[in-house]
Amino acid sequence: MLTKKEPWYIHVPLYIVILILTYLLIEVAIVQPGEIMKKERYFKKESRLRMTNIKQAEILWQKKFGKYTDNLDSLITFIKTDSSVIKMMTEIDSITKKSKNPFIALSNGKFTPDSLYFAPKSHRPYILQVDTNTSVDTVVNRWGKIISIDTTISMGNRYLLKDPDGYGKVGDLYNDALKNTASWE
């Protein structure tokens, strides 16, 4: 019994299909997830560097004005225009010969205040909030009659900075122990 072999031109397209599917499998299963993870690590690192710089700006703002701000525009304008901040950014410590710049260089190697507006992944603005406390004090005379009710509202004792992409937060609106503390530290 002789069996007839199939012609070669039938097998060549099948081998080509196998090679194409192998290439696609390697691309989808190995190469693309690696690139996605690399981008994700970059976005996470860059966002946390920016949030650290916003934290430093909030600390400087609080030292100058006595409270924190929830206005990112004012904060960045403060970084760019305040003479004490500019002096601090350019000054070098005479003893250690290190820069007194409180801001960290971003992934590109330099610090730019305008980069602090938006998260690098989604380009949405960072969420910056300050606390608002209302304290009510009632003044009562010795016969139990209410003389006056004093209401005091204080703002800016604590702040919360959140990344819109979920890479962390700095500070807390309700807990003084978490003031200026980053969630990743």
N, C-alpha and C positions, 0 to 999 in steps of 0.2 A: 504494500500500500504506500503510495506516494502522496504526500500532502503538498499542496501548492503554497509557497510562501507568499505573504502579502507584499505588494510592491512598496518600495522605500518612500514614495511620495505620500503615502497615507500616514506613515509614522512621523515624518518631519513636522507637520503642523501640530501634532500632539506633543512633541518635544518642545516646540516653541511655546505652546500654551503652558506646559509645566514650568518652563524657565520664567515666563512672565508672572505666573502665580507665585512662584518662589520669591521673585524679586518683590512683589507687592506684599507678601507675608513678612519678609524681613523689614521692609520700609514701615509697615503699619505696626508691627509688634516690637521692633527694636529701635529703629532710628527716630521716628517721630516722638515716641514717649520720652526719649532721652532729651530731645530738643525742647519739648514742653516742660520737662522738669528743670532744665537749665534756665529757661525763661522765668519759670515760677520762682526759682531761687534768687534770680536777679531782682524781680519785682519785690520779693519779701525783704531782701537786704536793702534795696534802695528806699523802700517805703519806711523802713525802720530808721534808716539814717536821717531821712527828712523829718520824721516824727521826733527824733532826738534833737534835731536842730530847732524845731518848734518849741520843744520843752525848754531848751536853753534860752530861747527868746522870751518865753513866758517868765522864766526866772528873772531875767534882766528887767522885763516890764514890771514885775512885782517889786523888785528892789527900787525902781525909780518912782512908781506911782502908788505903791502900797497895796495894790490888789491885782488880780489877774484879769485878762480881757478875753472876751469871746469873739472878738472881731479879728479875723485873720488878715484882712486888709490893713488895719491899723498896726497890727503886729509886724507885718512885713515892711510897711513904711517906716516904722520905728527902727527896724534893723538897718534899713538903707540910709536913713537921714539923721538919726540921733548921734551927736558928736561923741558922747561917751562910748557908745557901742562901736562906732567906727574906729575910735582910738584904741579900744580894747582889741579889735580885730587885727590891727596893724602893729601893736606893741609887742615887744620881746622882753621877757623877764631877764633882768640884769644878772641874777644869780644863776639860774639854770640854763640861760640862753635858749629857752623854748618860747614858742609863741604863746601869748595870752588869749589867743582867739578861742572863744568858747564853742565855736561851731565846727562840726566835723565835715571834712571833705566828702562829697558824694562819690558815687561809683565812677564818675568821669574824672575824678581827681581834683575838682575844685568845688567851692561852695558858692551857689548863686541863690540869693534870697527869693527870687521869683519862682524857683522850683518848689517852694514850700506850699504853694497854693493847692496843688493837685496831687493825688496819688498816682504813681507811675503806671499802674496797670490799667485802670479804668478812666483815668483823667477826670475823676470826680473830686470835688473839694473835700478836704479833711473836715471832720465834724469836731467843732470846738465849742464847748459849753462851759459856763461858769455857774456856781451855785448862787442861789438867792435864799437868804434866811430872813424870816419875819419874826420879830420877838415883840410880844405884847406885854406891857407892864401896867397893871391897874393900881392906882393910888387910892387907898381907902383911909378915911379919917378914923379916929378912935371910937366913933359911934357906929362904924360899919357902913357909912355912906360913901359911895364911890365919888371921888372928887374928879379924877381924870383917868383917861386911858391913853397911855403913850405907846405908839407903835413905831418900832425901829426896823428898817429894812436895810440889810447889808448884802452887798453883791461882791463877788470876786474873791472870796476867801479860799476857794478851791476851784479847780478846773478839771475838765475831762476832754482829752483829745483821742478821737477814734479814727481808725483807718476805714474808709468805706468798703475796702476789699477784704477786710477781716484779718489783717496781719498784726493786730494788736491794738493796745490802747495805752495811754499815759495818764496817770492821775485818777482821781475819783471824786465825785460830787458830794459824797456822804461821809468819807472816812479820811481824817487827817493823817493817819498812818500811811496812806497810799499817795499822799501829795508828792508829785514829781517822780512817781515810781512807774516804770514801764512794765508792761505785762510780760515781756520776754526777758527781763533781767532776773 
